[in-house]
């Protein structure tokens, strides 16, 4: 691995780290970027190498730890790892991980292309371990500001400003920044997360709080894979408790995992989607939303139905379904939570008292520019709908904001590009290919799009909201 690059220049604040690219967030997307940069650096001469680092608010690498259920499997092939689709010989591939863990033959005998979520998380941690010196863990970014050389000159550098829990500052100066801040929970307005109202991302971290108690009822809101997994887990873990699933559908819908439909996750599908007219983009998302959104693995659907049916035969229904319904209100009463469950058919309501309510209602993308200084955010172009204009190489199109200097520093984004790059934007399926494309753009090997023909008025970022993936 190439050595970290830190330098001091005249007029700079002493001790600022200078790099070609800094990544904000160090989840799977920017981890794949680290792998791609490192492999690029290993293939070129010293003068062509990229210097880089990442800033991550967690104290160590972690990816949806609260949903690492023991027997939950990935929904993508192990070949869609951090590197294989870009570089099949990579030392950061899942196969290399298996070899390093002395489990390659065992995995082959396992006979499935879908590892458990626990194992895939261990793989990601294993890969992240090679970049410990490149990541400022435990540092939360507070702002990204332009570095102004002289009035009217293009802004070619930005400073990423962060602070640690103990107040110690972190400041990195870079020519390019890659925003990969992830997704945040999508919770309805009527719900306030607290001691008895959870989001499923925190399931395993909150369960220990119930030690020494005997919960009588759980309510799980949502109809997707995470919701079904949460229902299954709670039903198995608490054999004396009722588990009530609440969702607007008539029943869980199966995920379309057929070979042809899965082509929507191919790297080439990103090109097709990017080049498609707006109405075609909308149709593609409508046609293939059932490959990822609010759908459940058929095997899990069958298992839950079988369990529910057997309970009806036995005369004790612990597993209950409130379908074609919605939660109209939720009130934390201190010793319990009361949900007003409203039928979408006739409007009738039923009040459920539960020890815990788990919202498995997915995630939503926040505006990725919320960390940027207003001058930087104002230079980022938006379309007529107010959405960011993102070029094919994942660089945000920029223009000269009113009264501001032009921006030549690169601002790239991973995750908030579904409107431009399609359904895989927040998923693992194309992280290997995407990271390679960003590296090619950073090094000039990929010629970027020209961007918007006419300047588009920039806007300051809205407050962040939040989002999730396949």
C-alpha positions as CSV (number, residue, x, y, z in Angstrom):
1,X,0.0,0.0,0.0
2,X,1.3,3.4,-0.9
3,X,2.3,5.7,2.0
4,X,0.0,8.4,3.3
5,X,0.7,11.8,1.9
6,X,0.8,14.9,4.2
7,X,2.5,18.1,3.3
8,X,2.7,21.7,4.4
9,X,2.8,24.6,2.1
10,X,3.4,28.3,2.5
11,X,0.3,30.1,3.7
12,X,-1.5,26.9,4.8
13,X,-2.5,26.1,8.3
14,X,0.2,24.0,9.8
15,X,-0.6,20.3,10.0
16,X,-3.5,20.2,7.4
17,X,-3.5,16.9,5.6
18,X,-3.3,17.5,1.8
19,X,-4.7,14.8,-0.5
20,X,-6.0,14.4,-4.1
21,X,-9.3,13.0,-2.9
22,X,-11.1,12.8,0.5
23,X,-14.1,10.6,1.0
24,X,-16.8,11.6,3.5
25,X,-18.2,8.4,5.0
26,X,-16.5,5.0,5.0
27,X,-19.3,2.5,4.3
28,X,-19.2,-0.1,1.4
29,X,-19.2,2.5,-1.4
30,X,-16.2,4.5,-0.2
31,X,-14.5,1.3,0.9
32,X,-14.8,0.1,-2.7
33,X,-13.4,3.4,-3.8
34,X,-10.4,2.9,-1.4
35,X,-9.8,-0.5,-3.0
36,X,-10.0,0.9,-6.5
37,X,-7.6,3.8,-5.7
38,X,-5.1,1.4,-4.1
39,X,-5.2,-0.9,-7.1
40,X,-4.8,2.0,-9.4
41,X,-1.8,3.2,-7.4
42,X,-0.2,-0.2,-7.6
43,X,-0.4,-0.2,-11.4
44,X,1.1,3.2,-12.1
45,X,4.2,5.1,-11.4
46,X,4.7,7.3,-8.4
47,X,3.8,10.5,-10.2
48,X,0.4,9.2,-11.3
49,X,-0.7,7.9,-7.9
50,X,-3.6,9.4,-6.1
51,X,-3.3,10.5,-2.5
52,X,-6.4,9.9,-0.4
53,X,-8.1,9.5,2.9
54,X,-11.6,9.2,4.4
55,X,-13.5,10.7,7.3
56,X,-16.0,8.4,9.2
57,X,-18.0,9.3,12.2
58,X,-18.2,5.7,13.5
59,X,-15.4,4.5,15.8
60,X,-14.8,1.5,13.5
61,X,-16.1,0.1,10.3
62,X,-19.7,-1.1,10.5
63,X,-22.5,-1.6,8.1
64,X,-26.1,-2.1,9.3
65,X,-24.9,-3.9,12.4
66,X,-28.3,-3.8,14.0
67,X,-29.7,-6.1,11.3
68,X,-26.9,-8.7,11.2
69,X,-29.4,-11.5,12.0
70,X,-27.7,-14.8,12.4
71,X,-29.3,-16.6,9.4
72,X,-30.2,-13.7,7.2
73,X,-28.5,-14.0,3.7
74,X,-27.4,-11.5,1.2
75,X,-29.7,-10.9,-1.7
76,X,-26.8,-10.5,-4.2
77,X,-24.1,-12.9,-5.4
78,X,-20.8,-12.9,-3.6
79,X,-19.3,-12.0,-6.9
80,X,-20.8,-8.6,-6.6
81,X,-18.2,-7.7,-4.0
82,X,-15.9,-4.7,-3.6
83,X,-13.8,-5.5,-6.7
84,X,-14.5,-8.5,-8.8
85,X,-16.7,-6.9,-11.5
86,X,-13.9,-4.4,-12.0
87,X,-10.9,-6.5,-11.4
88,X,-11.5,-10.3,-11.1
89,X,-7.9,-10.8,-9.9
90,X,-8.2,-8.4,-7.0
91,X,-6.7,-9.3,-3.6
92,X,-9.8,-7.6,-2.1
93,X,-12.3,-10.0,-3.6
94,X,-14.7,-12.1,-1.6
95,X,-12.8,-15.2,-2.8
96,X,-9.5,-13.8,-1.5
97,X,-11.2,-13.1,1.8
98,X,-12.4,-16.8,2.0
99,X,-8.9,-17.9,1.2
100,X,-7.5,-15.7,3.9
101,X,-10.0,-17.1,6.4
102,X,-9.3,-20.7,5.3
103,X,-12.9,-21.2,4.3
104,X,-12.7,-21.3,0.5
105,X,-13.3,-25.1,0.1
106,X,-16.0,-24.9,2.8
107,X,-17.8,-22.1,1.0
108,X,-17.7,-24.1,-2.3
109,X,-19.2,-27.1,-0.5
110,X,-21.8,-24.7,1.0
111,X,-23.3,-24.6,-2.5
112,X,-24.8,-21.1,-2.5
113,X,-23.8,-17.8,-4.1
114,X,-25.5,-16.0,-1.3
115,X,-23.4,-15.7,1.9
116,X,-25.0,-14.8,5.2
117,X,-25.1,-11.1,6.0
118,X,-22.8,-11.8,9.0
119,X,-20.2,-13.3,6.7
120,X,-20.4,-10.6,4.2
121,X,-20.0,-8.0,6.9
122,X,-16.9,-9.9,8.2
123,X,-15.6,-9.7,4.6
124,X,-16.1,-5.9,4.5
125,X,-14.4,-5.5,7.9
126,X,-11.5,-7.6,6.6
127,X,-11.1,-5.4,3.6
128,X,-11.5,-2.2,5.6
129,X,-8.7,-3.4,7.9
130,X,-6.2,-2.7,5.1
131,X,-7.1,1.0,5.2
132,X,-7.0,1.8,8.9
133,X,-4.3,4.4,8.4
134,X,-6.3,6.1,5.7
135,X,-9.5,6.6,7.7
136,X,-10.1,9.2,10.4
137,X,-12.5,7.2,12.5
138,X,-14.6,8.8,15.2
139,X,-14.6,12.1,13.3
140,X,-17.9,13.8,12.3
141,X,-17.7,16.2,9.4
142,X,-19.3,19.6,10.2
143,X,-18.7,21.4,6.9
144,X,-16.9,21.4,3.6
145,X,-15.6,24.9,2.7
146,X,-13.9,26.4,-0.4
147,X,-10.2,27.3,-0.2
148,X,-9.9,30.7,-1.9
149,X,-6.5,31.5,-3.5
150,X,-7.4,34.9,-4.9
151,X,-10.5,36.9,-5.7
152,X,-12.1,35.7,-8.9
153,X,-9.8,32.7,-9.3
154,X,-11.4,29.2,-9.7
155,X,-11.9,27.3,-6.4
156,X,-9.6,24.3,-6.9
157,X,-9.4,23.1,-3.3
158,X,-11.8,22.4,-0.5
159,X,-11.3,21.8,3.2
160,X,-13.2,19.0,4.9
161,X,-13.7,20.1,8.5
162,X,-14.5,17.5,11.2
163,X,-14.3,17.1,14.9
164,X,-13.8,14.1,17.2
165,X,-15.9,13.2,20.2
166,X,-13.2,14.8,22.5
167,X,-13.4,18.0,20.5
168,X,-10.1,17.5,18.6
169,X,-10.3,19.0,15.1
170,X,-9.7,17.2,11.9
171,X,-9.1,19.2,8.7
172,X,-8.3,17.7,5.3
173,X,-7.6,19.8,2.2
174,X,-8.3,18.1,-1.1
175,X,-8.7,18.6,-4.8
176,X,-11.7,16.3,-4.9
177,X,-14.3,15.2,-2.4
178,X,-16.5,12.1,-2.6
179,X,-19.8,12.3,-0.6
180,X,-21.0,8.9,0.6
181,X,-22.8,9.7,3.7
182,X,-25.3,6.8,3.4
183,X,-29.0,6.6,4.0
184,X,-31.1,7.5,7.0
185,X,-34.2,5.9,8.4
186,X,-37.5,6.7,6.9
187,X,-39.9,7.0,9.8
188,X,-43.5,8.4,9.4
189,X,-44.3,11.7,11.1
190,X,-46.5,10.2,13.7
191,X,-43.7,8.1,15.1
192,X,-41.0,9.4,17.4
193,X,-38.2,7.0,18.0
194,X,-37.5,6.3,21.6
195,X,-37.3,3.6,24.3
196,X,-40.2,1.6,22.9
197,X,-40.3,2.9,19.3
198,X,-37.4,1.6,17.2
199,X,-36.3,1.6,13.6
200,X,-35.2,-1.9,12.5
201,X,-31.7,-0.7,11.8
202,X,-31.2,-0.7,15.6
203,X,-33.0,-4.1,16.2
204,X,-30.0,-6.1,17.5
205,X,-28.5,-3.2,19.5
206,X,-31.9,-2.5,21.2
207,X,-33.0,-6.1,22.0
208,X,-30.6,-6.3,25.0
209,X,-32.7,-3.6,26.7
210,X,-35.5,-6.1,27.1
211,X,-33.3,-8.4,29.2
212,X,-35.2,-9.5,32.4
213,X,-38.6,-8.6,30.9
214,X,-41.3,-10.7,29.4
215,X,-42.7,-8.8,26.4
216,X,-46.2,-9.8,25.5
217,X,-46.6,-8.1,22.1
218,X,-44.4,-6.6,19.4
219,X,-45.7,-4.6,16.4
220,X,-43.7,-4.4,13.2
221,X,-44.6,-1.8,10.6
222,X,-43.6,-2.4,7.0
223,X,-43.9,-4.9,4.1
224,X,-40.3,-5.3,2.8
225,X,-37.5,-7.8,3.4
226,X,-36.3,-6.1,6.6
227,X,-39.8,-6.0,8.0
228,X,-40.4,-9.7,7.2
229,X,-37.0,-10.6,8.7
230,X,-37.8,-8.6,11.8
231,X,-41.2,-10.4,12.2
232,X,-39.4,-13.7,11.8
233,X,-36.7,-12.9,14.3
234,X,-39.0,-11.6,17.0
235,X,-41.4,-14.5,16.6
236,X,-38.5,-17.0,17.1
237,X,-36.7,-15.1,19.8
238,X,-39.7,-14.4,22.1
239,X,-41.8,-17.6,22.1
240,X,-44.3,-16.3,24.5
241,X,-45.0,-13.0,22.7
242,X,-47.4,-12.0,19.9
243,X,-45.9,-10.4,16.9
244,X,-48.2,-8.2,14.9
245,X,-47.3,-7.2,11.3
246,X,-48.9,-4.1,10.0
247,X,-48.7,-3.1,6.3
248,X,-50.8,-1.6,3.5
249,X,-50.6,-4.5,1.2
250,X,-52.8,-7.6,1.2
251,X,-49.7,-9.7,1.9
252,X,-46.0,-9.8,1.4
253,X,-45.0,-9.5,-2.2
254,X,-42.2,-11.7,-3.6
255,X,-39.0,-10.2,-4.9
256,X,-38.4,-10.7,-8.6
257,X,-35.0,-12.4,-8.6
258,X,-35.3,-13.9,-12.1
259,X,-32.3,-13.9,-14.4
260,X,-33.7,-11.4,-16.9
261,X,-35.0,-9.0,-14.3
262,X,-31.6,-9.0,-12.6
263,X,-30.1,-7.4,-15.6
264,X,-31.4,-4.1,-14.1
265,X,-28.4,-4.5,-11.7
266,X,-25.8,-4.9,-14.4
267,X,-23.2,-2.2,-14.7
268,X,-24.2,-1.6,-18.3
269,X,-27.8,-0.9,-17.2
270,X,-26.4,2.3,-15.6
271,X,-25.4,3.5,-19.0
272,X,-28.8,2.7,-20.4
273,X,-30.6,4.4,-17.6
274,X,-28.4,7.5,-17.7
275,X,-29.0,8.0,-21.4
276,X,-32.7,7.3,-21.3
277,X,-35.3,10.1,-21.6
278,X,-37.0,11.1,-18.4
279,X,-40.3,9.2,-19.2
280,X,-38.3,6.0,-19.9
281,X,-36.4,6.4,-16.7
282,X,-39.7,6.5,-14.8
283,X,-41.0,3.5,-16.6
284,X,-37.9,1.5,-15.9
285,X,-38.2,2.2,-12.2
286,X,-41.9,1.3,-12.3
287,X,-41.2,-2.0,-14.2
288,X,-38.4,-3.2,-12.0
289,X,-39.2,-1.7,-8.5
290,X,-40.3,-5.2,-7.5
291,X,-36.6,-6.4,-7.7
292,X,-35.8,-4.3,-4.6
293,X,-38.5,-2.2,-3.0
294,X,-41.1,-3.5,-0.5
295,X,-40.6,-7.1,-1.6
296,X,-39.5,-10.2,0.3
297,X,-37.7,-13.4,-0.6
298,X,-40.3,-16.0,-1.5
299,X,-38.7,-18.6,0.9
300,X,-39.3,-16.3,3.8
301,X,-42.8,-15.5,2.7
302,X,-43.6,-19.3,2.6
303,X,-42.0,-19.8,6.0
304,X,-44.0,-17.1,7.7
305,X,-47.2,-18.3,6.1
306,X,-46.5,-21.9,7.1
307,X,-45.9,-20.8,10.7
308,X,-49.0,-18.7,10.8
309,X,-51.1,-21.5,9.4
310,X,-49.8,-24.0,11.9
311,X,-50.6,-21.6,14.8
312,X,-54.2,-21.3,13.5
313,X,-54.4,-25.1,13.5
314,X,-53.1,-25.2,17.1
315,X,-55.5,-22.5,18.2
316,X,-52.9,-20.0,19.4
317,X,-52.0,-17.3,16.9
318,X,-48.9,-15.5,18.1
319,X,-48.1,-14.4,14.5
320,X,-50.8,-11.9,13.4
321,X,-51.2,-9.9,10.2
322,X,-53.0,-6.5,10.0
323,X,-53.0,-6.2,6.2
324,X,-54.5,-3.4,4.0
325,X,-54.0,-1.2,7.1
326,X,-51.9,1.7,8.2
327,X,-50.8,3.1,11.5
328,X,-52.8,6.3,12.0
329,X,-51.3,7.2,15.4
330,X,-48.7,5.9,17.8
331,X,-48.5,7.0,21.4
332,X,-45.7,6.0,23.9
333,X,-47.5,5.5,27.2
334,X,-44.3,4.8,29.2
335,X,-45.0,1.2,30.0
336,X,-46.4,0.4,26.6
337,X,-47.0,1.8,23.1
338,X,-50.5,2.2,21.7
339,X,-51.0,2.0,18.0
340,X,-54.2,3.1,16.2
341,X,-54.3,0.7,13.3
342,X,-56.7,1.9,10.6
343,X,-58.2,-0.3,7.9
344,X,-57.7,1.1,4.4
345,X,-60.9,-0.6,3.3
346,X,-63.5,0.8,5.7
347,X,-61.6,3.2,7.9
348,X,-62.3,1.2,11.1
349,X,-59.7,1.5,13.8
350,X,-58.2,-1.0,16.3
351,X,-55.9,0.0,19.1
352,X,-53.0,-2.3,19.7
353,X,-51.0,-2.2,22.9
354,X,-47.4,-3.3,22.3
355,X,-44.2,-3.5,24.4
356,X,-42.2,-2.4,21.4
357,X,-43.0,-1.0,17.9
358,X,-40.4,-1.6,15.2
359,X,-40.6,0.5,12.1
360,X,-39.1,-1.4,9.2
361,X,-40.1,1.3,6.7
362,X,-36.8,1.6,4.9
363,X,-34.6,4.6,4.2
364,X,-34.6,7.7,2.1
365,X,-31.8,9.8,0.6
366,X,-30.9,13.1,2.0
367,X,-29.6,16.0,0.0
368,X,-25.9,15.1,-0.2
369,X,-24.9,18.8,-0.2
370,X,-26.1,19.5,3.3
371,X,-22.5,19.5,4.5
372,X,-21.3,22.0,1.9
373,X,-20.7,25.6,2.5
374,X,-23.5,27.7,0.8
375,X,-21.0,28.9,-1.8
376,X,-20.1,25.4,-2.8
377,X,-23.7,24.2,-2.7
378,X,-24.8,27.1,-4.8
379,X,-22.3,26.2,-7.5
380,X,-23.8,22.7,-7.9
381,X,-26.3,22.6,-10.7
382,X,-29.9,21.3,-10.4
383,X,-32.5,20.3,-12.9
384,X,-36.0,21.8,-13.2
385,X,-37.3,19.5,-10.4
386,X,-34.6,20.7,-8.0
387,X,-32.6,17.5,-8.2
388,X,-28.8,17.5,-8.5
389,X,-27.4,17.2,-12.0
390,X,-24.9,14.4,-11.7
391,X,-22.6,13.5,-14.6
392,X,-22.1,10.0,-15.8
393,X,-18.8,9.8,-13.8
394,X,-20.7,10.6,-10.6
395,X,-19.3,14.2,-10.5
396,X,-21.8,16.9,-9.7
397,X,-22.2,19.4,-12.5
398,X,-21.2,22.9,-11.5
399,X,-21.6,26.4,-12.7
400,X,-20.6,29.9,-11.6
401,X,-23.0,30.9,-8.9
402,X,-24.0,34.6,-8.8
403,X,-21.1,36.6,-7.4
404,X,-19.0,33.6,-6.8
405,X,-15.8,32.2,-8.3
406,X,-16.1,29.1,-10.6
407,X,-15.6,25.7,-9.0
408,X,-12.9,23.5,-10.4
409,X,-12.6,21.1,-7.4
410,X,-14.4,17.9,-8.0
411,X,-17.5,17.0,-5.9
412,X,-18.5,13.4,-6.5
413,X,-21.5,11.6,-4.9
414,X,-22.3,8.0,-4.2
415,X,-25.8,6.9,-3.3
416,X,-28.0,9.9,-4.1
417,X,-28.1,9.3,-7.8
418,X,-31.1,7.1,-8.4
419,X,-32.8,9.8,-10.6
420,X,-29.7,9.9,-12.9
421,X,-28.1,6.4,-12.6
422,X,-30.9,4.1,-11.7
423,X,-31.9,1.6,-9.1
424,X,-28.4,0.4,-8.2
425,X,-27.3,3.8,-6.9
426,X,-27.9,2.8,-3.2
427,X,-27.2,-0.9,-3.7
428,X,-24.1,-3.0,-3.5
429,X,-24.5,-4.4,-7.0
430,X,-22.3,-1.9,-8.8
431,X,-20.0,-0.6,-6.2
432,X,-17.0,-2.2,-7.8
433,X,-17.7,-0.8,-11.3
434,X,-18.7,2.6,-9.9
435,X,-15.6,3.0,-7.8
436,X,-13.5,2.2,-10.9
437,X,-15.3,4.9,-12.9
438,X,-14.8,7.5,-10.3
439,X,-11.0,6.7,-10.2
440,X,-10.9,6.9,-13.9
441,X,-12.5,10.3,-13.7
442,X,-10.1,11.5,-11.0
443,X,-7.1,10.4,-13.0
444,X,-8.4,11.7,-16.4
445,X,-8.8,8.3,-17.9
446,X,-12.5,8.8,-18.2
447,X,-13.7,11.9,-20.2
448,X,-16.6,13.4,-18.2
449,X,-19.8,14.7,-19.8
450,X,-19.8,18.3,-20.6
451,X,-22.5,19.0,-18.1
452,X,-25.5,21.3,-18.5
453,X,-25.4,23.5,-21.6
454,X,-26.9,26.4,-19.8
455,X,-26.2,27.6,-16.2
456,X,-28.9,26.4,-13.8
457,X,-29.5,28.4,-10.7
458,X,-28.0,26.8,-7.6
459,X,-29.8,26.4,-4.3
460,X,-28.5,26.1,-0.8
461,X,-29.0,22.6,0.6
462,X,-32.1,21.7,2.5
463,X,-31.9,20.2,6.0
464,X,-30.9,16.5,5.7
465,X,-33.7,13.9,5.9
466,X,-32.7,10.3,5.4
467,X,-32.8,6.4,3.3
468,X,-31.7,2.1,2.3
469,X,-30.8,-0.7,-0.4
470,X,-30.3,-4.2,-1.9
